[in-house]
Amino acid sequence: MTNNTARRPRVVIAGRPNVGKSTLFNRLYGRRRAITDPTPGVTRDAIEEPCSLAGIPITLVDTGGVKADHDGLFDEIVADRSLASLDRADLILFLVELGELTAEDQLLVDALRHRADKVVLVVNKVDTVEKDYQAAEFYSLGFGDPIAVSAAHGRHIDALAELLRGRLEAVLAEYGNDEPTAVDHDAPEELNLALVGKPNAGKSTLANRLSGTDYSLVSEIAGTTRDTVVGSGRHKGRRLRIVDTAGMRRKSRVVENVEYYSVNRAIKAMFEADVTVLLIDVAEGLSDQDKKITAQAVKKGRTVVLALNKWDEKTPNPQALRKAMDRVRFQFPVLDWAPLVPISALKGYGVPKLLDTVIKADRQQNRRVDTAELNRAVGEWVDLTPPPTKKGRPFKVRYVTQVSTKPVRFVAFVNRKNGFPDSYRRFLVNQIRREFGFNLVPVELELKEGRR
């Protein structure tokens, strides 16, 4: 498992809290990705996404705000991680707000002195023409001509993009590549993997292990991760896009606007993922919120793998493991098909097997069954176990076909849909799973009435 980020120029947005970094990130990225809120310190983990800026492929990075006084639990850690992001930057958008410089601004000015050749000074919240001239006052910082923008209103963003184009072309020339990054069409398709679960289940620890980095901030405090944090990795030749999400709690316990958006982002990431890994704390077991959230994914036909985390023995006790797995199965029968893998995200035990299972499940959900082969099998099942009869009239299965992959869906044409026994529909689903290798993914079978 190694990091496999494409060679793109890294453009890092830096600044003090609440100066508009996430708003500018969303504006340049082209859609709402980072959570924006008036509360200072919303962004904790560095958020990075590949995108195109002025026609040039880049990696855009939003960082946490740097504070002068570390009065919060994570302030010092967030500041250190933000400053560390500057070391890997090809360009730095130093964002300040129109008005007087603060102590936090000055802290970043000092940190950026020896990186001045990479800095583009951006003055934010310049909402009118009358304020444009005031941005010139920041020229004295020594980072060249400041460019005035309003990230919230999109003012002068095109001018900023054009300025960055020239700087990025110089970076690419330095790389020895004047053309945009080429796409390797023979490379395996990237697998989008979402990590979900309740707060403090170990999602960020697992995300860092899979990506081989410390992108996600890890602490014992529930709710540390607020936005989705994206990393990348590789397992047995398959590229992975790893999405670490905020812990999901019941709505009645979500009191902050920031946490409300965090939970919504987590649900959205699960719906967009190829495979979702639900982390379950072995000591606490499956929560009601775990079941409710994951049931939504199942309704949409999403593939879920259950990871029984914090199993920190290299060789689990078979009896204890079976008891823990049976408890999860009993609590969540709707996911009786989902694979369950014991792991230790902290020590790495079971993680390779978890990734093997994820990749195998992804292959299954992309599998398509030949219609003729499918109906030959259905004919055998019906002959051996005929559908029941109701009021002297037998039910008949005339034809079955697969209508989609990812999610895996089949349609069975029957003589009478009304009153068709659900037990027989489940029988057909189970036979399809066993015969055609769909044991790790959800399978849906819809009934339709059809003539012979």
C-alpha positions in Angstrom: 0.0 0.0 0.0 1.8 3.1 -1.2 0.8 6.6 -2.1 0.2 7.1 -5.8 -0.6 10.7 -6.4 -0.1 11.9 -10.0 2.7 14.4 -10.6 0.7 17.6 -10.7 1.7 21.1 -9.4 0.4 21.5 -5.8 -1.3 24.8 -5.2 -1.8 25.4 -1.4 -4.1 28.0 0.0 -2.7 29.4 3.4 -4.0 32.1 5.8 -5.3 32.8 9.2 -8.7 31.4 10.4 -11.9 32.8 8.8 -10.1 34.7 6.1 -11.9 32.8 3.3 -9.6 30.0 2.4 -12.3 27.4 2.0 -14.5 29.8 0.0 -11.6 30.4 -2.4 -10.9 26.7 -2.5 -14.5 26.0 -3.6 -14.4 28.9 -6.1 -11.2 27.6 -7.8 -12.3 23.9 -7.5 -15.6 24.8 -9.3 -18.0 23.4 -6.8 -18.7 23.2 -3.0 -16.2 20.8 -1.6 -14.8 22.4 1.6 -17.2 23.3 4.4 -17.5 27.0 4.8 -18.9 28.5 8.1 -18.4 31.8 10.0 -17.0 29.8 12.9 -13.2 30.2 13.0 -11.2 26.9 12.8 -13.7 24.8 10.8 -11.0 23.3 8.6 -8.7 21.1 10.6 -7.4 18.5 8.1 -5.8 19.6 4.8 -8.3 19.1 2.1 -6.8 18.4 -1.4 -8.4 17.6 -4.7 -7.2 17.2 -8.3 -8.7 19.7 -10.6 -7.9 21.9 -13.6 -7.0 25.6 -13.2 -6.7 27.6 -16.4 -6.5 24.4 -18.3 -3.6 23.0 -16.3 -4.1 19.9 -14.1 -3.2 20.7 -10.5 -3.7 19.5 -6.9 -5.5 22.2 -5.0 -5.0 22.2 -1.2 -7.1 23.9 1.5 -5.3 24.2 4.9 -6.4 24.9 8.5 -6.1 28.4 9.8 -2.9 29.4 11.6 -3.5 31.0 15.0 -1.0 33.1 17.0 -2.4 31.9 20.3 -3.1 28.2 20.6 -6.1 28.4 23.0 -8.0 25.5 21.4 -7.5 21.7 21.7 -6.2 21.3 18.1 -4.9 24.8 17.3 -1.2 23.9 17.6 -1.6 20.6 15.7 -3.6 22.3 12.9 -1.1 25.1 12.6 1.9 22.7 12.4 0.2 20.6 9.7 -0.8 23.8 7.7 2.8 25.0 7.8 4.1 21.6 6.8 1.8 21.7 3.8 3.8 24.7 2.6 7.0 22.6 2.3 5.3 20.4 -0.4 3.7 23.3 -2.3 4.7 24.4 -5.8 2.6 27.6 -5.4 1.2 29.2 -2.3 -1.8 31.4 -2.4 -1.3 33.6 0.7 -4.7 34.8 1.6 -5.2 38.0 3.6 -8.3 40.1 4.3 -8.6 43.7 3.3 -7.8 45.9 6.3 -5.0 45.7 8.9 -2.7 42.7 9.3 -3.3 40.6 12.4 -0.9 38.7 14.5 -1.9 35.5 12.7 -1.2 37.2 9.3 2.2 38.3 10.6 3.0 34.7 11.7 2.5 33.5 8.2 4.4 36.4 6.7 7.4 35.3 8.7 6.9 31.6 7.7 6.7 32.5 4.0 9.8 34.8 3.8 12.1 32.0 2.6 9.4 30.7 0.3 8.7 34.1 -1.3 9.4 32.8 -4.8 6.4 30.5 -4.5 4.0 33.0 -3.0 1.0 34.7 -4.7 -0.4 37.3 -2.4 -4.2 37.4 -2.6 -6.3 40.1 -0.8 -9.8 38.8 -0.1 -13.1 40.4 0.6 -12.5 43.3 -1.9 -16.1 43.5 -2.9 -16.2 46.8 -4.8 -14.2 48.9 -7.3 -13.7 51.6 -4.7 -11.8 49.1 -2.5 -9.4 47.9 -5.2 -6.8 50.6 -4.5 -6.7 49.6 -0.8 -5.2 46.2 -1.7 -2.1 47.9 -3.0 -1.2 48.7 0.6 -0.1 45.0 1.0 2.7 45.5 -1.6 4.9 46.4 1.3 4.9 42.7 2.5 7.4 41.9 -0.2 5.5 39.2 -2.1 5.1 41.2 -5.3 1.9 42.7 -6.6 -1.2 41.7 -4.5 -4.2 40.6 -6.5 -7.6 41.8 -5.1 -10.5 39.3 -5.2 -13.8 38.5 -3.6 -13.9 34.7 -3.2 -17.5 34.9 -2.0 -18.8 36.8 -5.1 -16.3 35.5 -7.6 -14.8 39.0 -8.3 -11.5 39.0 -10.1 -11.2 35.2 -9.9 -10.6 35.0 -13.6 -7.7 37.4 -13.3 -6.3 35.3 -10.5 -6.6 32.2 -12.6 -4.8 33.9 -15.5 -2.0 35.0 -13.2 -1.7 31.4 -11.9 -1.6 30.0 -15.4 1.7 31.8 -16.1 3.2 30.7 -12.8 2.0 27.1 -13.3 3.5 26.9 -16.8 6.8 27.9 -15.3 6.5 25.1 -12.7 5.7 22.6 -15.4 8.7 23.7 -17.4 10.8 23.2 -14.3 9.4 19.7 -14.1 10.5 19.2 -17.7 7.0 18.8 -18.9 5.3 21.6 -20.8 2.2 19.6 -21.4 -0.6 18.7 -19.1 -0.2 15.4 -17.2 -0.9 12.4 -19.6 -3.5 9.8 -18.7 -2.4 6.2 -18.6 -5.3 4.4 -20.2 -3.8 1.0 -19.4 -3.6 1.7 -15.7 -6.2 0.0 -13.4 -9.3 2.1 -12.8 -9.2 4.0 -9.5 -11.4 2.5 -6.7 -13.3 5.1 -4.7 -13.3 3.9 -1.1 -15.3 5.7 1.7 -14.6 5.1 5.4 -17.7 5.7 7.6 -18.8 5.0 11.1 -19.6 6.7 14.4 -17.1 9.1 16.0 -13.9 7.6 17.2 -14.3 4.3 15.4 -10.8 4.6 13.9 -11.6 5.9 10.4 -8.7 8.4 10.4 -6.3 5.9 11.7 -7.2 3.5 8.9 -7.2 6.2 6.3 -3.6 7.2 7.2 -2.5 3.6 7.2 -4.0 3.0 3.7 -2.5 6.1 2.3 0.8 5.8 4.0 0.5 9.4 5.2 -0.9 11.5 8.1 -3.4 13.5 6.0 -6.2 12.8 8.6 -5.8 14.3 12.0 -6.1 11.6 14.7 -7.1 12.0 18.3 -9.1 10.3 20.9 -11.6 13.2 20.9 -14.8 12.2 19.0 -15.5 14.5 16.1 -11.9 15.4 15.3 -12.6 15.0 11.5 -15.0 17.6 10.3 -14.8 17.4 6.5 -14.1 14.6 4.1 -10.4 14.1 3.8 -9.1 12.5 0.6 -5.9 10.4 0.3 -4.6 7.9 -2.2 -3.0 4.5 -2.0 -2.4 1.3 -3.9 -3.0 -2.4 -3.2 -2.0 -5.2 -5.5 -1.9 -3.0 -8.5 -5.2 -1.2 -7.8 -5.2 2.5 -7.3 -7.3 3.6 -4.3 -9.0 7.0 -3.6 -9.5 6.9 0.2 -12.2 9.2 1.6 -12.1 9.7 5.4 -15.4 11.0 6.6 -16.7 12.7 9.8 -18.2 10.5 12.5 -21.9 10.2 12.1 -24.1 10.7 15.1 -27.9 10.9 15.5 -29.5 14.1 14.4 -30.7 14.8 17.9 -27.1 15.0 19.0 -25.9 17.2 16.1 -26.0 20.8 17.5 -23.4 22.6 15.5 -23.9 23.8 11.9 -20.4 22.5 11.1 -21.3 19.0 12.3 -24.6 19.0 10.4 -22.7 19.7 7.2 -20.0 17.1 8.1 -22.6 14.3 8.5 -24.2 15.3 5.2 -20.8 15.1 3.5 -20.2 11.7 5.0 -23.5 10.4 3.7 -22.8 11.9 0.2 -19.3 10.3 0.2 -20.9 6.9 0.9 -23.4 7.2 -1.9 -20.7 8.2 -4.4 -18.2 5.5 -3.3 -17.5 2.3 -5.2 -17.2 0.5 -1.9 -18.0 1.7 1.6 -16.1 0.4 4.7 -18.2 0.7 7.9 -15.9 0.7 10.8 -17.4 -0.9 14.0 -15.6 -0.5 17.4 -15.4 -4.1 18.6 -15.8 -3.0 22.2 -18.9 -0.9 21.6 -20.5 -2.9 18.8 -23.0 -1.7 16.1 -24.9 1.5 16.9 -28.4 2.4 15.8 -26.9 5.3 13.7 -24.6 2.8 12.0 -27.6 0.8 11.0 -29.7 3.7 9.9 -27.0 5.3 7.8 -25.8 2.1 6.2 -29.4 1.0 5.5 -29.7 4.1 3.3 -26.7 2.9 1.3 -28.2 -0.6 0.9 -31.4 0.9 -0.4 -29.4 2.5 -3.2 -27.6 -0.8 -3.9 -24.2 0.4 -2.6 -21.6 -2.2 -1.7 -20.6 -2.2 2.0 -17.8 -4.1 3.8 -17.9 -4.3 7.6 -14.6 -3.8 9.5 -14.6 -4.9 13.1 -12.0 -2.5 14.3 -9.7 -2.3 17.4 -9.2 -6.1 17.3 -5.6 -5.7 18.4 -4.5 -9.3 18.6 -2.4 -10.6 15.7 -4.2 -13.9 15.9 -7.8 -13.3 17.1 -9.3 -15.8 19.6 -11.6 -17.9 17.3 -14.4 -18.2 19.9 -14.3 -14.5 20.9 -14.2 -13.5 17.3 -17.1 -15.7 16.3 -19.1 -14.3 19.2 -18.4 -10.7 18.2 -19.3 -11.4 14.5 -22.5 -13.3 15.5 -23.6 -10.3 17.5 -23.1 -7.9 14.5 -25.0 -10.3 12.2 -27.9 -10.6 14.8 -28.0 -6.8 15.1 -28.0 -6.1 11.4 -29.7 -8.8 9.4 -30.3 -6.5 6.4 -26.5 -6.8 5.8 -26.3 -10.5 6.1 -24.5 -10.6 2.7 -21.9 -8.0 3.7 -18.4 -9.4 4.4 -17.1 -8.9 7.9 -13.4 -8.6 8.5 -11.7 -8.1 11.9 -8.9 -5.5 11.8 -6.6 -3.3 13.8 -6.3 0.0 12.1 -3.7 1.0 14.7 -1.4 -2.1 14.3 -2.3 -3.1 10.8 -3.6 -6.6 11.6 -6.2 -7.7 9.0 -5.9 -4.6 6.8 -4.5 -6.4 3.8 -7.4 -8.9 4.0 -9.8 -6.0 4.2 -8.4 -4.5 1.0 -8.5 -7.9 -0.7 -12.2 -8.1 0.2 -12.9 -4.6 -1.0 -11.3 -5.2 -4.4 -13.1 -8.6 -4.7 -16.5 -7.0 -3.9 -15.9 -4.2 -6.5 -15.2 -6.9 -9.1 -18.4 -8.6 -8.2 -20.6 -5.5 -8.5 -19.2 -4.9 -12.0 -19.9 -8.5 -13.1 -22.5 -9.1 -15.8 -24.2 -12.5 -16.4 -25.0 -13.7 -19.9 -28.8 -13.8 -20.3 -28.9 -17.3 -21.9 -26.7 -18.7 -19.2 -28.8 -17.1 -16.5 -32.0 -18.5 -17.9 -30.6 -22.0 -18.3 -29.8 -21.9 -14.5 -33.2 -20.4 -13.7 -34.9 -23.3 -15.6 -33.0 -25.8 -13.4 -33.9 -24.0 -10.2 -37.6 -23.9 -11.1 -37.6 -27.5 -12.1 -36.0 -28.6 -8.8 -38.0 -26.1 -6.6 -41.1 -25.0 -8.4 -42.8 -21.7 -7.4 -45.8 -22.3 -5.0 -49.4 -22.4 -6.1 -52.1 -20.1 -4.8 -55.8 -20.9 -5.0 -55.0 -23.6 -7.5 -53.1 -21.2 -9.8 -49.4 -21.8 -10.0 -46.9 -18.9 -10.1 -44.5 -19.0 -13.0 -41.1 -17.5 -13.7 -40.8 -17.0 -17.4 -37.6 -15.0 -17.9 -34.8 -13.3 -15.9 -32.3 -10.8 -17.2 -29.7 -8.6 -15.6 -30.5 -4.9 -16.1 -27.5 -3.2 -14.4 -24.2 -3.5 -12.7 -23.1 -1.4 -9.7 -25.8 -1.8 -8.4 -26.4 -5.4 -9.4 -30.1 -5.6 -10.5 -32.1 -8.3 -12.2 -35.7 -8.3 -13.5 -37.8 -11.5 -13.4 -40.8 -11.6 -15.7 -43.6 -13.7 -14.0 -47.1 -14.6 -14.9 -48.6 -12.8 -11.8 -46.8 -10.2 -9.8 -49.7 -9.7 -7.3 -49.3 -12.1 -4.5 -46.0 -13.6 -5.7 -44.3 -15.0 -2.6 -41.5 -12.9 -1.4 -39.9 -16.1 0.0 -39.5 -17.4 -3.6 -38.1 -14.1 -4.7 -35.5 -14.4 -2.0 -34.8 -18.0 -3.1 -34.0 -16.7 -6.6 -31.8 -14.0 -5.2 -29.8 -16.5 -3.1 -29.5 -18.8 -6.1 -28.1 -16.0 -8.2 -25.7 -15.1 -5.5 -24.3 -18.7 -5.2 -24.4 -19.6 -8.8 -22.9 -16.5 -10.3 -20.6 -15.2 -7.6 -22.4 -12.2 -6.0 -21.9 -13.3 -2.4 -20.2 -10.0 -1.3 -22.6 -7.4 -2.8 -26.3 -6.5 -2.7 -28.5 -8.1 -5.3 -31.9 -6.7 -6.2 -34.5 -8.7 -8.1 -37.6 -6.8 -9.4 -40.7 -8.6 -10.5 -42.6 -7.7 -13.6 -45.6 -9.3 -15.3 -44.8 -10.5 -18.8 -46.3 -12.7 -21.4 -44.7 -15.9 -22.5 
